[in-house]
Amino acid sequence: MKIMQIATRYFRMLLLIIVISAGFLVKTFGQLYFPEDMVSIKGQLIDQVTKEGVGYASVLNLRIRGGTMSDALGSFSIQADPSDTLTFKSLGYKEKRVPVSEIISSGNALTKIMLAPIRILVEQVDVQGAAPKVNMSGIPIGKSVNVPVELRSDYFASKPTVLTAIFRPFSFISYHLSKSEKEKRTTLAVIRSERDFQMLSLVYNKDIVSRISGLSGDALEDFMLFCNAFNGLPVNANSYDVEKRIRELIIDYNDEHVKAKLMMH
């Protein structure tokens, strides 16, 4: 009987110790969370270097396995417990964790959280030029063509000869009758004309003609029309050729005006 009483006493004491230990463990390692303890956290994610907002970044609360996302300007709003820790993630930035207690203690209505961008050191890159390599084999290399690929002829780069009509009649006929080939040749002619005019305009323009002829105003405009019609200058003309030709044309221009006045009288 006494043995049963002693065993019952020890069992109760052991049970009391277990209950007290369990309560201590719960108090030490666990914490209860209540909805009324949740607080509203508002903040803005800022690039540490540019000081601009980090848009569409992830704002995570790992305790509840949930979160939100910042807007285009980096602003966000989330509900969290004061004991939680928020994790901020964005592509191109280092991950950052901030306790909610620190955000609350700042006292700001809109807390600014700095994110550090990730900088990757790129290894040395060798850059090679586009110049043709030295021909070490002795095999002749064709010259490069500066005509755009879409404007090159499908048959010939230049007008085919009479022999082509005998040996390659189909290509000869297509070159002369194909609509696409005619359009390509017309476009190339315009490009060459524009290029030639740009080269000639370096030594032949209105200012140069005015300096050589001494004309200005309407007289210069009239003389320029006369020069453009009869100058006959090649595209590779130099300053000497232009000045010589302008002095010749001013004489012809004056003679034409004298004849016109005589005919009027």
C-alpha positions in Angstrom: 0.0 0.0 0.0 2.8 2.4 0.9 4.7 1.4 -2.2 1.6 2.4 -4.3 1.4 5.8 -2.5 5.1 6.5 -3.0 4.9 5.5 -6.7 1.8 7.7 -7.2 3.6 10.6 -5.5 6.7 10.3 -7.7 4.5 10.0 -10.8 2.7 13.2 -10.0 6.0 15.0 -9.3 7.4 13.8 -12.6 4.2 14.9 -14.5 4.4 18.3 -12.8 8.1 18.7 -13.9 7.2 17.7 -17.5 4.4 20.3 -17.6 6.6 23.0 -16.2 9.4 22.2 -18.6 7.0 22.1 -21.6 5.7 25.6 -20.6 9.2 26.9 -20.3 10.1 25.6 -23.7 7.0 27.1 -25.3 7.8 30.4 -23.7 11.4 30.3 -24.8 11.2 29.0 -28.4 7.6 29.7 -29.4 5.5 32.8 -29.7 1.9 33.3 -30.3 0.7 35.7 -33.0 -2.6 37.5 -32.9 -4.3 39.5 -35.6 -4.6 42.6 -33.4 -0.8 42.7 -33.1 -0.3 43.1 -36.9 0.9 46.5 -38.1 0.8 48.1 -41.5 4.2 48.6 -43.0 4.7 51.2 -45.8 8.0 51.8 -47.5 9.9 52.5 -50.7 12.8 50.5 -52.1 15.6 52.8 -53.4 18.6 52.0 -55.5 21.6 52.7 -53.4 23.6 54.2 -56.3 21.1 56.0 -58.5 18.7 56.9 -55.7 15.8 55.9 -57.9 12.9 53.6 -56.9 13.3 49.8 -57.5 10.1 48.8 -59.2 8.4 45.4 -59.1 10.6 43.9 -56.3 9.4 41.1 -54.1 8.6 41.9 -50.4 8.4 38.6 -48.5 7.4 37.6 -45.0 8.9 34.1 -44.7 7.1 33.4 -41.4 3.7 33.4 -43.1 5.1 32.4 -46.5 3.5 35.4 -48.1 4.3 38.8 -49.3 3.7 41.5 -51.9 5.4 43.4 -54.7 6.5 47.0 -55.0 5.0 49.3 -57.7 6.8 51.0 -60.5 8.2 53.6 -58.2 9.4 51.0 -55.6 6.6 51.8 -53.0 5.0 48.9 -51.1 2.6 48.2 -48.2 2.3 45.0 -46.2 0.8 43.7 -42.9 3.3 42.1 -40.5 3.9 41.3 -36.8 6.4 43.5 -35.0 8.6 40.4 -34.4 8.7 39.5 -38.1 11.5 40.1 -40.6 10.9 41.2 -44.1 13.0 40.0 -47.0 13.4 42.2 -50.2 14.4 40.6 -53.5 14.9 42.1 -57.0 16.7 41.0 -60.1 20.1 42.7 -60.2 20.2 43.6 -56.5 21.5 41.9 -53.4 18.9 40.3 -51.1 18.2 42.3 -48.0 16.4 41.4 -44.7 15.1 44.1 -42.4 13.3 43.4 -39.0 9.9 45.0 -38.8 10.8 46.4 -35.4 13.5 48.6 -37.1 11.0 49.9 -39.6 8.5 50.8 -36.9 11.2 52.4 -34.7 12.2 54.8 -37.6 9.0 56.6 -37.0 8.7 57.6 -40.7 5.3 57.3 -42.5 7.2 56.0 -45.6 10.4 54.2 -44.8 13.1 54.2 -47.5 15.0 50.9 -47.8 18.2 50.9 -49.8 19.0 48.0 -52.1 22.6 47.5 -53.3 22.9 46.7 -57.0 25.0 43.7 -58.0 28.2 44.6 -59.8 29.8 41.9 -61.9 33.4 42.3 -63.0 33.7 41.3 -66.7 36.9 39.6 -67.8 39.1 41.1 -70.5 37.7 40.9 -74.0 39.8 40.8 -77.1 38.5 43.0 -79.9 39.5 42.3 -83.5 39.2 44.7 -86.4 37.2 44.0 -89.5 40.1 44.6 -91.9 40.9 41.7 -94.2 43.5 39.2 -93.0 46.8 38.9 -94.7 46.7 36.4 -97.6 49.5 33.9 -96.8 48.4 31.3 -99.3 49.1 33.3 -102.4 45.6 32.7 -103.7 44.1 35.9 -105.2 41.3 37.5 -103.2 38.5 39.3 -104.9 37.9 43.0 -104.2 35.1 43.9 -101.8 32.0 45.5 -103.3 30.5 48.6 -101.6 27.1 48.1 -103.3 24.4 46.9 -100.8 23.5 43.3 -101.2 19.8 44.1 -101.9 20.8 46.3 -104.8 23.3 43.9 -106.5 22.2 42.4 -109.7 21.2 38.8 -109.7 22.9 38.4 -113.1 25.6 40.9 -113.8 27.3 43.7 -111.9 27.6 45.7 -115.1 25.8 45.7 -118.5 26.3 42.4 -120.2 28.1 42.2 -123.6 26.9 40.8 -126.9 28.7 37.5 -126.2 26.5 37.1 -123.2 23.5 37.0 -125.4 25.0 34.0 -127.2 26.3 32.0 -124.2 23.8 33.0 -121.6 20.7 34.2 -123.4 18.3 33.8 -120.4 20.4 36.0 -118.1 20.9 38.5 -120.9 17.1 38.8 -121.5 16.4 38.9 -117.8 18.9 41.7 -117.2 17.2 43.9 -119.8 13.5 43.0 -119.2 13.3 42.1 -115.5 11.4 44.8 -113.5 13.4 44.2 -110.3 16.7 44.5 -112.2 15.6 47.8 -113.8 14.5 49.1 -110.3 17.9 48.2 -108.9 19.8 50.0 -111.7 17.6 53.1 -111.3 18.3 53.1 -107.5 22.0 52.7 -108.0 22.0 55.5 -110.5 20.3 57.9 -108.1 22.8 56.9 -105.3 25.8 57.5 -107.5 24.4 60.9 -108.6 23.8 61.9 -105.1 27.3 60.8 -104.1 28.9 62.6 -107.1 27.0 65.8 -106.2 28.2 65.7 -102.6 31.8 65.3 -103.8 31.5 68.2 -106.3 29.7 70.5 -103.8 32.9 70.6 -101.7 34.6 72.8 -104.4 31.5 74.1 -106.2 28.7 75.8 -104.3 26.9 79.1 -104.1 29.4 80.7 -101.7 32.3 79.8 -104.0 30.6 81.1 -107.1 29.7 84.3 -105.4 33.3 84.9 -104.4 34.6 84.2 -107.9 32.0 86.1 -109.8 31.4 88.9 -107.4 27.6 88.6 -107.8 24.9 88.5 -105.1 21.2 88.5 -104.7 19.0 87.8 -107.7 21.9 88.2 -110.1 23.8 85.4 -108.3 20.7 83.2 -108.4 20.3 83.7 -112.1 24.0 83.1 -112.7 23.9 79.9 -110.6 21.1 78.5 -112.9 23.3 79.4 -115.9 26.3 77.6 -114.3 24.4 74.5 -113.4 23.2 74.2 -117.0 26.6 74.7 -118.7 29.4 74.1 -116.2 30.3 70.7 -117.5 32.5 70.0 -114.4 33.6 66.5 -113.7 32.8 65.0 -110.3 36.5 64.9 -109.4 37.0 68.6 -110.3 39.4 70.5 -108.0 39.3 74.2 -106.9 41.5 75.3 -109.8 39.2 73.7 -112.4 36.1 75.2 -110.8 37.5 78.7 -110.6 38.7 78.5 -114.2 35.3 77.3 -115.4 33.4 79.9 -113.5 35.5 82.7 -115.0 34.8 81.4 -118.5 31.1 81.1 -117.7 30.8 84.7 -116.3 32.1 85.9 -119.7 29.5 83.8 -121.6 26.8 84.9 -119.1 27.6 88.6 -119.7 27.6 88.1 -123.5 24.2 86.5 -123.3 22.8 89.5 -121.3 24.3 91.9 -123.8 22.7 90.1 -126.7 19.4 89.9 -124.9 19.4 93.7 -124.4 20.3 94.4 -128.1 17.4 92.2 -129.2 15.0 94.1 -127.0 16.1 97.4 -128.6 
